[in-house]
Amino acid sequence: MSDLAEIATGIRACPACDLCRTRTQAVPGEGPTTAKVFFLGEGPGYYEDKSGQPFVGAAGKFLDELLALAGLRRSEVYITNIVKCRPPNNRDPLDQEIEACRDWLDQQLDAITPSVIVTLGRYSMSRYFPGASISRIHGQAQRIGPYSVVPMFHPAAALHQARYRSLIEEDFRRLPELLAEVGRNVVAASAPPRTPQHTKPEEPSQMRLL
């Protein structure tokens, strides 16, 4: 298994799709290996492309506010995107670009082994819920393989349409409850099975003579 630093080095040099021709730099992601919550956005924007860090523009500032609502700090979660390089003019990522980054994302997940994946936006949601409508399933956790996956609107949605802000904030307020539930399930699954207590049969007080 590669560690996150090795994975990041590979991502920064990746030539797997045409985004390598237009990027300033790739944006692997950031956060600790011990992160239990893994946030998966769509793609780097202008400021991310310049800085090499995920979610540092206006959407990133809002994400920090949302994390605070959930009682989380950026330093304790992992944040990355479904594609690691900025699509030109912030267009939507193409299927082939998402596929080119798939192995990098798989490696990151293997290195971190989070308990919960929060997808931000419909493109990252589609990795786990192909064909689903984010308006219908946002904020609803579902067990997929070893992860509890929670689809949410991208923070940028609230910057473009104010009506999404309250929905996104409410979903983040419910995250602590979800994390607590995941924690209880992990403890229950790891607990050793109870050994049945066998009661020794009573000895008869006297033998019946035949």
PyRosetta script that sets phi, psi and omega in degrees:
from pyrosetta import init, pose_from_sequence

init()
pose = pose_from_sequence("MSDLAEIATGIRACPACDLCRTRTQAVPGEGPTTAKVFFLGEGPGYYEDKSGQPFVGAAGKFLDELLALAGLRRSEVYITNIVKCRPPNNRDPLDQEIEACRDWLDQQLDAITPSVIVTLGRYSMSRYFPGASISRIHGQAQRIGPYSVVPMFHPAAALHQARYRSLIEEDFRRLPELLAEVGRNVVAASAPPRTPQHTKPEEPSQMRLL")
pose.set_psi(1, 130.9)
pose.set_omega(1, 177.9)
pose.set_phi(2, -79.4)
pose.set_psi(2, 149.9)
pose.set_omega(2, 174.3)
pose.set_phi(3, -88.2)
pose.set_psi(3, 171.4)
pose.set_omega(3, -173.5)
pose.set_phi(4, -63.4)
pose.set_psi(4, -35.1)
pose.set_omega(4, 179.9)
pose.set_phi(5, -64.7)
pose.set_psi(5, -41.5)
pose.set_omega(5, 178.6)
pose.set_phi(6, -66.1)
pose.set_psi(6, -40.8)
pose.set_omega(6, 178.6)
pose.set_phi(7, -62.6)
pose.set_psi(7, -44.2)
pose.set_omega(7, -179.9)
pose.set_phi(8, -61.6)
pose.set_psi(8, -39.7)
pose.set_omega(8, 178.2)
pose.set_phi(9, -62.1)
pose.set_psi(9, -41.4)
pose.set_omega(9, 177.8)
pose.set_phi(10, -65.4)
pose.set_psi(10, -40.6)
pose.set_omega(10, 179.6)
pose.set_phi(11, -63.5)
pose.set_psi(11, -42.2)
pose.set_omega(11, -177.1)
pose.set_phi(12, -64.9)
pose.set_psi(12, -23.6)
pose.set_omega(12, 179.7)
pose.set_phi(13, -104.8)
pose.set_psi(13, 6.6)
pose.set_omega(13, -171.6)
pose.set_phi(14, -67.2)
pose.set_psi(14, 130.2)
pose.set_omega(14, 176.4)
pose.set_phi(15, -111.7)
pose.set_psi(15, 21.9)
pose.set_omega(15, -165.8)
pose.set_phi(16, -72.1)
pose.set_psi(16, -18.8)
pose.set_omega(16, 178.2)
pose.set_phi(17, -144.4)
pose.set_psi(17, 175.3)
pose.set_omega(17, -174.2)
pose.set_phi(18, -69.3)
pose.set_psi(18, -12.6)
pose.set_omega(18, 178.0)
pose.set_phi(19, -63.5)
pose.set_psi(19, -21.3)
pose.set_omega(19, 178.4)
pose.set_phi(20, -65.8)
pose.set_psi(20, -20.5)
pose.set_omega(20, -178.2)
pose.set_phi(21, -81.8)
pose.set_psi(21, -23.7)
pose.set_omega(21, -173.5)
pose.set_phi(22, -112.1)
pose.set_psi(22, -10.3)
pose.set_omega(22, -178.0)
pose.set_phi(23, -73.5)
pose.set_psi(23, 151.7)
pose.set_omega(23, 165.1)
pose.set_phi(24, -78.5)
pose.set_psi(24, -45.7)
pose.set_omega(24, 173.5)
pose.set_phi(25, -159.0)
pose.set_psi(25, 155.5)
pose.set_omega(25, 175.6)
pose.set_phi(26, -75.5)
pose.set_psi(26, 159.2)
pose.set_omega(26, -179.3)
pose.set_phi(27, -124.8)
pose.set_psi(27, 90.3)
pose.set_omega(27, -174.8)
pose.set_phi(28, -63.4)
pose.set_psi(28, -39.0)
pose.set_omega(28, -173.6)
pose.set_phi(29, 128.4)
pose.set_psi(29, 173.4)
pose.set_omega(29, 178.7)
pose.set_phi(30, -154.1)
pose.set_psi(30, 153.0)
pose.set_omega(30, -179.9)
pose.set_phi(31, 142.3)
pose.set_psi(31, 168.5)
pose.set_omega(31, -176.6)
pose.set_phi(32, -80.5)
pose.set_psi(32, 154.6)
pose.set_omega(32, 175.5)
pose.set_phi(33, -62.8)
pose.set_psi(33, -24.8)
pose.set_omega(33, -177.6)
pose.set_phi(34, -85.5)
pose.set_psi(34, 3.6)
pose.set_omega(34, -176.6)
pose.set_phi(35, -59.3)
pose.set_psi(35, 132.3)
pose.set_omega(35, 175.9)
pose.set_phi(36, -93.5)
pose.set_psi(36, -16.6)
pose.set_omega(36, 179.3)
pose.set_phi(37, -119.5)
pose.set_psi(37, 129.8)
pose.set_omega(37, -173.6)
pose.set_phi(38, -120.8)
pose.set_psi(38, 112.9)
pose.set_omega(38, 179.4)
pose.set_phi(39, -95.0)
pose.set_psi(39, 128.7)
pose.set_omega(39, -174.7)
pose.set_phi(40, -122.5)
pose.set_psi(40, 105.2)
pose.set_omega(40, 178.6)
pose.set_phi(41, -89.4)
pose.set_psi(41, -158.1)
pose.set_omega(41, -173.5)
pose.set_phi(42, -102.7)
pose.set_psi(42, -56.1)
pose.set_omega(42, -179.4)
pose.set_phi(43, -167.5)
pose.set_psi(43, 155.4)
pose.set_omega(43, 177.6)
pose.set_phi(44, -63.9)
pose.set_psi(44, 148.7)
pose.set_omega(44, 173.5)
pose.set_phi(45, -104.0)
pose.set_psi(45, -163.1)
pose.set_omega(45, -175.9)
pose.set_phi(46, -58.1)
pose.set_psi(46, -50.4)
pose.set_omega(46, -175.5)
pose.set_phi(47, -71.3)
pose.set_psi(47, -33.3)
pose.set_omega(47, 177.2)
pose.set_phi(48, -67.7)
pose.set_psi(48, -40.2)
pose.set_omega(48, 178.4)
pose.set_phi(49, -62.0)
pose.set_psi(49, -34.1)
pose.set_omega(49, 180.0)
pose.set_phi(50, -78.5)
pose.set_psi(50, -38.0)
pose.set_omega(50, -173.5)
pose.set_phi(51, -92.4)
pose.set_psi(51, -24.1)
pose.set_omega(51, -175.3)
pose.set_phi(52, 80.8)
pose.set_psi(52, 8.1)
pose.set_omega(52, -179.9)
pose.set_phi(53, -115.7)
pose.set_psi(53, 147.8)
pose.set_omega(53, -179.8)
pose.set_phi(54, -81.8)
pose.set_psi(54, 145.6)
pose.set_omega(54, 172.2)
pose.set_phi(55, 53.3)
pose.set_psi(55, 62.4)
pose.set_omega(55, 177.3)
pose.set_phi(56, -115.4)
pose.set_psi(56, -5.4)
pose.set_omega(56, 177.7)
pose.set_phi(57, -86.2)
pose.set_psi(57, -155.8)
pose.set_omega(57, -178.5)
pose.set_phi(58, -60.7)
pose.set_psi(58, -41.1)
pose.set_omega(58, 178.1)
pose.set_phi(59, -64.5)
pose.set_psi(59, -33.7)
pose.set_omega(59, 177.8)
pose.set_phi(60, -67.4)
pose.set_psi(60, -38.9)
pose.set_omega(60, 176.8)
pose.set_phi(61, -63.6)
pose.set_psi(61, -40.8)
pose.set_omega(61, 177.4)
pose.set_phi(62, -66.8)
pose.set_psi(62, -37.3)
pose.set_omega(62, 177.3)
pose.set_phi(63, -60.0)
pose.set_psi(63, -40.4)
pose.set_omega(63, 177.2)
pose.set_phi(64, -59.5)
pose.set_psi(64, -40.4)
pose.set_omega(64, 177.6)
pose.set_phi(65, -65.0)
pose.set_psi(65, -39.7)
pose.set_omega(65, 179.7)
pose.set_phi(66, -66.7)
pose.set_psi(66, -40.3)
pose.set_omega(66, 176.7)
pose.set_phi(67, -59.4)
pose.set_psi(67, -41.2)
pose.set_omega(67, 178.5)
pose.set_phi(68, -62.1)
pose.set_psi(68, -38.3)
pose.set_omega(68, 177.1)
pose.set_phi(69, -60.7)
pose.set_psi(69, -32.2)
pose.set_omega(69, -179.4)
pose.set_phi(70, -89.7)
pose.set_psi(70, 1.8)
pose.set_omega(70, -178.8)
pose.set_phi(71, 73.2)
pose.set_psi(71, 26.4)
pose.set_omega(71, -178.7)
pose.set_phi(72, -115.1)
pose.set_psi(72, 155.3)
pose.set_omega(72, 173.4)
pose.set_phi(73, -115.8)
pose.set_psi(73, 147.3)
pose.set_omega(73, 179.4)
pose.set_phi(74, -56.6)
pose.set_psi(74, -34.2)
pose.set_omega(74, -176.4)
pose.set_phi(75, -67.6)
pose.set_psi(75, -14.0)
pose.set_omega(75, -176.6)
pose.set_phi(76, -110.8)
pose.set_psi(76, 1.6)
pose.set_omega(76, 177.2)
pose.set_phi(77, -118.7)
pose.set_psi(77, 163.7)
pose.set_omega(77, 174.7)
pose.set_phi(78, -105.9)
pose.set_psi(78, 136.6)
pose.set_omega(78, -177.3)
pose.set_phi(79, -129.2)
pose.set_psi(79, 127.0)
pose.set_omega(79, 176.4)
pose.set_phi(80, -152.1)
pose.set_psi(80, -171.1)
pose.set_omega(80, -178.4)
pose.set_phi(81, -131.4)
pose.set_psi(81, 161.3)
pose.set_omega(81, 179.9)
pose.set_phi(82, -67.8)
pose.set_psi(82, -30.3)
pose.set_omega(82, 168.2)
pose.set_phi(83, -121.2)
pose.set_psi(83, 145.2)
pose.set_omega(83, -170.4)
pose.set_phi(84, -97.3)
pose.set_psi(84, -4.4)
pose.set_omega(84, 179.0)
pose.set_phi(85, -124.9)
pose.set_psi(85, 149.1)
pose.set_omega(85, -176.2)
pose.set_phi(86, -70.0)
pose.set_psi(86, 124.5)
pose.set_omega(86, 170.7)
pose.set_phi(87, -68.0)
pose.set_psi(87, 140.0)
pose.set_omega(87, -178.3)
pose.set_phi(88, -53.8)
pose.set_psi(88, 136.0)
pose.set_omega(88, 178.9)
pose.set_phi(89, 58.2)
pose.set_psi(89, 24.4)
pose.set_omega(89, 178.5)
pose.set_phi(90, 60.2)
pose.set_psi(90, 27.6)
pose.set_omega(90, 177.0)
pose.set_phi(91, -67.9)
pose.set_psi(91, 167.8)
pose.set_omega(91, 177.4)
pose.set_phi(92, -65.2)
pose.set_psi(92, 146.2)
pose.set_omega(92, 176.5)
pose.set_phi(93, -67.7)
pose.set_psi(93, 143.9)
pose.set_omega(93, 178.6)
pose.set_phi(94, -85.4)
pose.set_psi(94, 158.2)
pose.set_omega(94, -178.8)
pose.set_phi(95, -56.6)
pose.set_psi(95, -42.2)
pose.set_omega(95, -177.1)
pose.set_phi(96, -69.6)
pose.set_psi(96, -28.0)
pose.set_omega(96, 176.9)
pose.set_phi(97, -72.9)
pose.set_psi(97, -40.1)
pose.set_omega(97, 176.2)
pose.set_phi(98, -63.0)
pose.set_psi(98, -42.0)
pose.set_omega(98, -179.7)
pose.set_phi(99, -66.5)
pose.set_psi(99, -37.1)
pose.set_omega(99, 179.7)
pose.set_phi(100, -63.4)
pose.set_psi(100, -29.6)
pose.set_omega(100, -179.5)
pose.set_phi(101, -92.0)
pose.set_psi(101, -5.0)
pose.set_omega(101, -173.2)
pose.set_phi(102, -57.1)
pose.set_psi(102, -44.8)
pose.set_omega(102, -177.1)
pose.set_phi(103, -65.5)
pose.set_psi(103, -36.6)
pose.set_omega(103, 177.8)
pose.set_phi(104, -62.6)
pose.set_psi(104, -43.0)
pose.set_omega(104, 179.9)
pose.set_phi(105, -65.4)
pose.set_psi(105, -41.6)
pose.set_omega(105, 177.3)
pose.set_phi(106, -59.4)
pose.set_psi(106, -41.3)
pose.set_omega(106, 179.4)
pose.set_phi(107, -64.8)
pose.set_psi(107, -39.9)
pose.set_omega(107, 178.6)
pose.set_phi(108, -63.5)
pose.set_psi(108, -43.8)
pose.set_omega(108, 179.2)
pose.set_phi(109, -64.0)
pose.set_psi(109, -39.8)
pose.set_omega(109, 177.8)
pose.set_phi(110, -64.7)
pose.set_psi(110, -35.9)
pose.set_omega(110, -178.9)
pose.set_phi(111, -72.9)
pose.set_psi(111, -32.4)
pose.set_omega(111, -174.0)
pose.set_phi(112, -97.1)
pose.set_psi(112, -36.2)
pose.set_omega(112, -174.4)
pose.set_phi(113, 47.2)
pose.set_psi(113, 62.2)
pose.set_omega(113, 179.5)
pose.set_phi(114, -70.9)
pose.set_psi(114, 163.8)
pose.set_omega(114, 174.5)
pose.set_phi(115, -86.8)
pose.set_psi(115, -34.9)
pose.set_omega(115, -174.6)
pose.set_phi(116, -129.9)
pose.set_psi(116, 134.3)
pose.set_omega(116, 171.7)
pose.set_phi(117, -111.2)
pose.set_psi(117, 124.2)
pose.set_omega(117, 175.3)
pose.set_phi(118, -107.1)
pose.set_psi(118, 113.2)
pose.set_omega(118, 178.1)
pose.set_phi(119, -87.6)
pose.set_psi(119, 136.4)
pose.set_omega(119, -178.0)
pose.set_phi(120, -115.1)
pose.set_psi(120, 102.1)
pose.set_omega(120, -178.6)
pose.set_phi(121, 102.6)
pose.set_psi(121, 163.8)
pose.set_omega(121, -171.9)
pose.set_phi(122, -76.1)
pose.set_psi(122, -23.8)
pose.set_omega(122, -178.8)
pose.set_phi(123, -74.6)
pose.set_psi(123, -41.1)
pose.set_omega(123, 175.3)
pose.set_phi(124, -72.3)
pose.set_psi(124, -34.1)
pose.set_omega(124, 176.2)
pose.set_phi(125, -58.6)
pose.set_psi(125, -38.2)
pose.set_omega(125, -174.9)
pose.set_phi(126, -64.8)
pose.set_psi(126, -20.3)
pose.set_omega(126, 176.3)
pose.set_phi(127, -61.6)
pose.set_psi(127, -35.8)
pose.set_omega(127, -176.2)
pose.set_phi(128, -108.2)
pose.set_psi(128, -24.2)
pose.set_omega(128, -178.3)
pose.set_phi(129, -129.6)
pose.set_psi(129, 66.0)
pose.set_omega(129, -177.4)
pose.set_phi(130, -61.1)
pose.set_psi(130, 131.5)
pose.set_omega(130, 177.8)
pose.set_phi(131, 82.4)
pose.set_psi(131, -3.7)
pose.set_omega(131, -178.5)
pose.set_phi(132, -80.1)
pose.set_psi(132, 159.9)
pose.set_omega(132, 175.8)
pose.set_phi(133, -100.5)
pose.set_psi(133, 123.5)
pose.set_omega(133, -178.3)
pose.set_phi(134, -64.2)
pose.set_psi(134, -29.4)
pose.set_omega(134, 178.5)
pose.set_phi(135, -64.6)
pose.set_psi(135, -26.1)
pose.set_omega(135, -177.8)
pose.set_phi(136, -89.5)
pose.set_psi(136, -32.7)
pose.set_omega(136, -169.8)
pose.set_phi(137, -115.3)
pose.set_psi(137, 3.3)
pose.set_omega(137, -176.3)
pose.set_phi(138, -60.4)
pose.set_psi(138, 141.3)
pose.set_omega(138, 177.7)
pose.set_phi(139, 79.0)
pose.set_psi(139, 0.8)
pose.set_omega(139, -177.8)
pose.set_phi(140, -105.1)
pose.set_psi(140, 116.7)
pose.set_omega(140, -178.4)
pose.set_phi(141, -77.7)
pose.set_psi(141, 143.4)
pose.set_omega(141, 175.3)
pose.set_phi(142, -139.9)
pose.set_psi(142, 139.1)
pose.set_omega(142, 178.2)
pose.set_phi(143, -78.1)
pose.set_psi(143, 121.5)
pose.set_omega(143, 178.0)
pose.set_phi(144, -131.0)
pose.set_psi(144, 107.8)
pose.set_omega(144, -175.5)
pose.set_phi(145, 61.4)
pose.set_psi(145, -132.2)
pose.set_omega(145, -178.0)
pose.set_phi(146, -84.5)
pose.set_psi(146, 2.1)
pose.set_omega(146, -172.5)
pose.set_phi(147, -117.1)
pose.set_psi(147, 150.3)
pose.set_omega(147, 163.1)
pose.set_phi(148, -93.5)
pose.set_psi(148, 119.6)
pose.set_omega(148, -174.2)
pose.set_phi(149, -109.7)
pose.set_psi(149, 128.2)
pose.set_omega(149, -178.5)
pose.set_phi(150, -119.4)
pose.set_psi(150, 109.6)
pose.set_omega(150, 177.0)
pose.set_phi(151, -78.7)
pose.set_psi(151, 134.5)
pose.set_omega(151, 178.0)
pose.set_phi(152, -137.2)
pose.set_psi(152, 159.8)
pose.set_omega(152, 173.0)
pose.set_phi(153, -66.2)
pose.set_psi(153, 150.2)
pose.set_omega(153, 174.8)
pose.set_phi(154, -70.0)
pose.set_psi(154, 139.2)
pose.set_omega(154, 178.6)
pose.set_phi(155, -53.3)
pose.set_psi(155, -31.0)
pose.set_omega(155, -179.8)
pose.set_phi(156, -63.2)
pose.set_psi(156, -24.1)
pose.set_omega(156, 179.9)
pose.set_phi(157, -60.0)
pose.set_psi(157, -36.7)
pose.set_omega(157, -179.5)
pose.set_phi(158, -72.2)
pose.set_psi(158, -23.4)
pose.set_omega(158, 179.2)
pose.set_phi(159, -76.8)
pose.set_psi(159, -26.6)
pose.set_omega(159, -179.1)
pose.set_phi(160, -94.7)
pose.set_psi(160, -32.0)
pose.set_omega(160, -179.5)
pose.set_phi(161, -137.6)
pose.set_psi(161, 110.7)
pose.set_omega(161, -173.3)
pose.set_phi(162, -59.5)
pose.set_psi(162, -25.9)
pose.set_omega(162, -176.1)
pose.set_phi(163, -65.2)
pose.set_psi(163, -19.5)
pose.set_omega(163, 179.8)
pose.set_phi(164, -81.0)
pose.set_psi(164, -17.4)
pose.set_omega(164, -172.7)
pose.set_phi(165, -59.4)
pose.set_psi(165, -48.7)
pose.set_omega(165, -177.6)
pose.set_phi(166, -65.8)
pose.set_psi(166, -35.2)
pose.set_omega(166, 177.6)
pose.set_phi(167, -63.7)
pose.set_psi(167, -45.9)
pose.set_omega(167, -178.9)
pose.set_phi(168, -65.3)
pose.set_psi(168, -43.7)
pose.set_omega(168, -179.7)
pose.set_phi(169, -62.2)
pose.set_psi(169, -41.3)
pose.set_omega(169, 179.7)
pose.set_phi(170, -64.7)
pose.set_psi(170, -41.0)
pose.set_omega(170, 177.8)
pose.set_phi(171, -60.7)
pose.set_psi(171, -40.9)
pose.set_omega(171, -180.0)
pose.set_phi(172, -71.0)
pose.set_psi(172, -33.9)
pose.set_omega(172, 177.2)
pose.set_phi(173, -63.3)
pose.set_psi(173, -27.2)
pose.set_omega(173, -179.2)
pose.set_phi(174, -85.6)
pose.set_psi(174, -8.2)
pose.set_omega(174, -178.8)
pose.set_phi(175, -59.4)
pose.set_psi(175, -43.6)
pose.set_omega(175, 179.8)
pose.set_phi(176, -56.4)
pose.set_psi(176, -39.1)
pose.set_omega(176, 177.8)
pose.set_phi(177, -62.6)
pose.set_psi(177, -42.1)
pose.set_omega(177, 179.4)
pose.set_phi(178, -64.9)
pose.set_psi(178, -44.7)
pose.set_omega(178, -179.7)
pose.set_phi(179, -62.6)
pose.set_psi(179, -38.8)
pose.set_omega(179, 177.7)
pose.set_phi(180, -64.0)
pose.set_psi(180, -40.4)
pose.set_omega(180, 179.4)
pose.set_phi(181, -65.2)
pose.set_psi(181, -42.6)
pose.set_omega(181, 177.3)
pose.set_phi(182, -60.8)
pose.set_psi(182, -42.5)
pose.set_omega(182, 179.3)
pose.set_phi(183, -61.4)
pose.set_psi(183, -41.5)
pose.set_omega(183, 178.3)
pose.set_phi(184, -64.6)
pose.set_psi(184, -39.5)
pose.set_omega(184, 179.2)
pose.set_phi(185, -65.8)
pose.set_psi(185, -38.5)
pose.set_omega(185, 179.1)
pose.set_phi(186, -64.1)
pose.set_psi(186, -43.9)
pose.set_omega(186, 179.6)
pose.set_phi(187, -63.0)
pose.set_psi(187, -43.7)
pose.set_omega(187, -179.6)
pose.set_phi(188, -63.6)
pose.set_psi(188, -39.6)
pose.set_omega(188, -178.7)
pose.set_phi(189, -69.7)
pose.set_psi(189, -30.0)
pose.set_omega(189, -176.3)
pose.set_phi(190, -91.2)
pose.set_psi(190, -9.0)
pose.set_omega(190, -178.4)
pose.set_phi(191, -69.4)
pose.set_psi(191, 138.5)
pose.set_omega(191, 178.6)
pose.set_phi(192, -66.2)
pose.set_psi(192, 146.2)
pose.set_omega(192, 179.9)
pose.set_phi(193, -63.8)
pose.set_psi(193, 144.9)
pose.set_omega(193, 179.2)
pose.set_phi(194, -73.1)
pose.set_psi(194, 134.3)
pose.set_omega(194, 178.1)
pose.set_phi(195, -84.4)
pose.set_psi(195, 125.1)
pose.set_omega(195, 179.5)
pose.set_phi(196, -58.8)
pose.set_psi(196, 136.7)
pose.set_omega(196, 177.8)
pose.set_phi(197, -89.9)
pose.set_psi(197, 111.8)
pose.set_omega(197, -179.9)
pose.set_phi(198, -90.0)
pose.set_psi(198, 127.3)
pose.set_omega(198, 179.0)
pose.set_phi(199, -88.4)
pose.set_psi(199, 128.8)
pose.set_omega(199, 179.2)
pose.set_phi(200, -67.8)
pose.set_psi(200, 128.5)
pose.set_omega(200, -178.5)
pose.set_phi(201, -64.2)
pose.set_psi(201, 144.1)
pose.set_omega(201, 179.5)
pose.set_phi(202, -68.6)
pose.set_psi(202, 140.9)
pose.set_omega(202, 175.7)
pose.set_phi(203, -79.4)
pose.set_psi(203, 139.3)
pose.set_omega(203, 179.7)
pose.set_phi(204, -64.4)
pose.set_psi(204, 143.8)
pose.set_omega(204, -177.9)
pose.set_phi(205, -72.2)
pose.set_psi(205, -25.9)
pose.set_omega(205, 176.2)
pose.set_phi(206, -154.3)
pose.set_psi(206, 153.8)
pose.set_omega(206, 179.8)
pose.set_phi(207, -92.6)
pose.set_psi(207, 137.8)
pose.set_omega(207, 177.5)
pose.set_phi(208, -82.5)
pose.set_psi(208, 125.4)
pose.set_omega(208, 179.3)
pose.set_phi(209, -88.5)
pose.set_psi(209, 132.0)
pose.set_omega(209, 178.8)
pose.set_phi(210, -96.3)
pose.dump_pdb("model.pdb")
